[in-house]
């Protein structure tokens, strides 16, 4: 379904500087009215509708983004700006970019632009940007929660209550303390650093692998030890947390061979991107016990199909993509999106850290 909130008067007043802006968001339905700060849905559409229309721009939002006959396909030929979120991503392929002759700006309301063909965007001279930092606290908190859920075998206990059972041994035989365990994060950017800080009070052994070594002061503060060789770090970890972007180099990185390097019974948390993992290899490893527990909120594709193997594999604590879309995060990325649109209309630069593609160049972390 398509939702256009720019009335005829707005369209007829549109000048050569007026822009057609399309937003792709999930539907909140009855939930939209439950919280006035709900921003990331079709119904509220980041709360920028009235502001955009007052400036003479056309603002159309939809949740229909898949297939050749979807509403997004119909809107592509004459849009100027496309806004999407990681939680209900509009997959912007080279074919869609070629079709969008007037497209100038691709904005992620949130963090991450792996749903966009960045090489095609750069070749077309498009600007791609995100609201960097808008949900890093939200995701780091969620990662810590998932670590504890897996370590304590929480889901098995919850399921017993729901099913009317009571079998303490059926939970506690694989429930542990986090203290003293070795936790390794693959990636120590904004989210990874926040996670390491939050793990400090639990007295874990913390390791990190990244392209860049952290500042010595932060290493000392968190107690984190740098591991230059990922393959050498993985066998040391009781818990592995993924905090890396999805790129051509990281897609499918955690395959059967990588998983085999880890301890038997390893716990994995992935709030980064689903396509970093080989989905079938993860499901097989959970069934065999090589992976003792897997939790995350990212899938590929999204929304995940009903037959996705992660829905049915044992010892999983999966959810839809929710970690970075708390109400607090929604308020931040809605405000950040509005700020970048305002700068775009005025011909001003964005904050440098927000750029994914600028003037034909892809940011280094996405290469």
Secondary structure in CASP SS format (residue, H / E / C, confidence):
PFRMAT SS
TARGET T0000
AUTHOR 0000-0000-0000
METHOD secondary structure of the structure
MODEL  1
X C 1.00
X E 1.00
X E 1.00
X E 1.00
X C 1.00
X C 1.00
X C 1.00
X H 1.00
X H 1.00
X H 1.00
X H 1.00
X H 1.00
X H 1.00
X C 1.00
X C 1.00
X C 1.00
X C 1.00
X C 1.00
X C 1.00
X E 1.00
X E 1.00
X E 1.00
X E 1.00
X E 1.00
X C 1.00
X E 1.00
X C 1.00
X C 1.00
X H 1.00
X H 1.00
X H 1.00
X H 1.00
X H 1.00
X H 1.00
X C 1.00
X C 1.00
X C 1.00
X C 1.00
X C 1.00
X C 1.00
X E 1.00
X C 1.00
X C 1.00
X C 1.00
X H 1.00
X H 1.00
X H 1.00
X C 1.00
X H 1.00
X H 1.00
X H 1.00
X H 1.00
X H 1.00
X H 1.00
X C 1.00
X C 1.00
X C 1.00
X E 1.00
X E 1.00
X E 1.00
X E 1.00
X E 1.00
X C 1.00
X C 1.00
X C 1.00
X C 1.00
X C 1.00
X C 1.00
X C 1.00
X C 1.00
X H 1.00
X H 1.00
X H 1.00
X H 1.00
X H 1.00
X H 1.00
X H 1.00
X H 1.00
X C 1.00
X C 1.00
X E 1.00
X E 1.00
X E 1.00
X E 1.00
X C 1.00
X H 1.00
X H 1.00
X H 1.00
X C 1.00
X C 1.00
X C 1.00
X E 1.00
X C 1.00
X H 1.00
X H 1.00
X H 1.00
X H 1.00
X H 1.00
X H 1.00
X C 1.00
X C 1.00
X C 1.00
X C 1.00
X C 1.00
X E 1.00
X E 1.00
X E 1.00
X E 1.00
X C 1.00
X C 1.00
X C 1.00
X C 1.00
X C 1.00
X C 1.00
X C 1.00
X E 1.00
X C 1.00
X H 1.00
X H 1.00
X H 1.00
X H 1.00
X H 1.00
X H 1.00
X C 1.00
X C 1.00
X C 1.00
X E 1.00
X E 1.00
X E 1.00
X E 1.00
X C 1.00
X C 1.00
X C 1.00
X C 1.00
X C 1.00
X H 1.00
X H 1.00
X H 1.00
X H 1.00
X H 1.00
X H 1.00
X H 1.00
X H 1.00
X H 1.00
X H 1.00
X H 1.00
X H 1.00
X H 1.00
X H 1.00
X H 1.00
X H 1.00
X C 1.00
X C 1.00
X H 1.00
X H 1.00
X H 1.00
X H 1.00
X H 1.00
X H 1.00
X H 1.00
X H 1.00
X H 1.00
X C 1.00
X C 1.00
X C 1.00
X C 1.00
X C 1.00
X C 1.00
X H 1.00
X H 1.00
X H 1.00
X H 1.00
X C 1.00
X C 1.00
X C 1.00
X C 1.00
X C 1.00
X C 1.00
X C 1.00
X C 1.00
X C 1.00
X E 1.00
X E 1.00
X E 1.00
X E 1.00
X E 1.00
X C 1.00
X C 1.00
X C 1.00
X H 1.00
X H 1.00
X H 1.00
X H 1.00
X H 1.00
X H 1.00
X H 1.00
X H 1.00
X H 1.00
X H 1.00
X H 1.00
X H 1.00
X H 1.00
X C 1.00
X C 1.00
X E 1.00
X E 1.00
X E 1.00
X E 1.00
X E 1.00
X C 1.00
X C 1.00
X C 1.00
X C 1.00
X C 1.00
X C 1.00
X H 1.00
X H 1.00
X H 1.00
X H 1.00
X H 1.00
X H 1.00
X H 1.00
X C 1.00
X C 1.00
X E 1.00
X E 1.00
X C 1.00
X C 1.00
X C 1.00
X H 1.00
X H 1.00
X H 1.00
X H 1.00
X H 1.00
X C 1.00
X C 1.00
X C 1.00
X C 1.00
X E 1.00
X E 1.00
X E 1.00
X E 1.00
X C 1.00
X C 1.00
X C 1.00
X C 1.00
X C 1.00
X C 1.00
X C 1.00
X C 1.00
X C 1.00
X C 1.00
X C 1.00
X E 1.00
X C 1.00
X H 1.00
X H 1.00
X H 1.00
X H 1.00
X H 1.00
X H 1.00
X C 1.00
X C 1.00
X C 1.00
X C 1.00
X E 1.00
X E 1.00
X E 1.00
X E 1.00
X E 1.00
X C 1.00
X C 1.00
X C 1.00
X H 1.00
X H 1.00
X H 1.00
X E 1.00
X C 1.00
X H 1.00
X H 1.00
X H 1.00
X H 1.00
X H 1.00
X H 1.00
X H 1.00
X H 1.00
X H 1.00
X H 1.00
X C 1.00
X C 1.00
X E 1.00
X E 1.00
X E 1.00
X E 1.00
X E 1.00
X E 1.00
X C 1.00
X C 1.00
X C 1.00
X C 1.00
X C 1.00
X C 1.00
X C 1.00
X C 1.00
X C 1.00
X C 1.00
X C 1.00
X C 1.00
X H 1.00
X H 1.00
X H 1.00
X C 1.00
X C 1.00
X C 1.00
X C 1.00
X E 1.00
X E 1.00
X E 1.00
X C 1.00
X C 1.00
X C 1.00
X C 1.00
X C 1.00
X C 1.00
X C 1.00
X C 1.00
X H 1.00
X H 1.00
X H 1.00
X H 1.00
X H 1.00
X H 1.00
X H 1.00
X H 1.00
X H 1.00
X H 1.00
X H 1.00
X H 1.00
X H 1.00
X H 1.00
X H 1.00
X H 1.00
X H 1.00
X H 1.00
X H 1.00
X H 1.00
X C 1.00
X C 1.00
X C 1.00
X C 1.00
X C 1.00
X H 1.00
X H 1.00
X H 1.00
X E 1.00
X E 1.00
X E 1.00
X E 1.00
X C 1.00
X C 1.00
X E 1.00
X E 1.00
X C 1.00
X H 1.00
X H 1.00
X H 1.00
X C 1.00
END
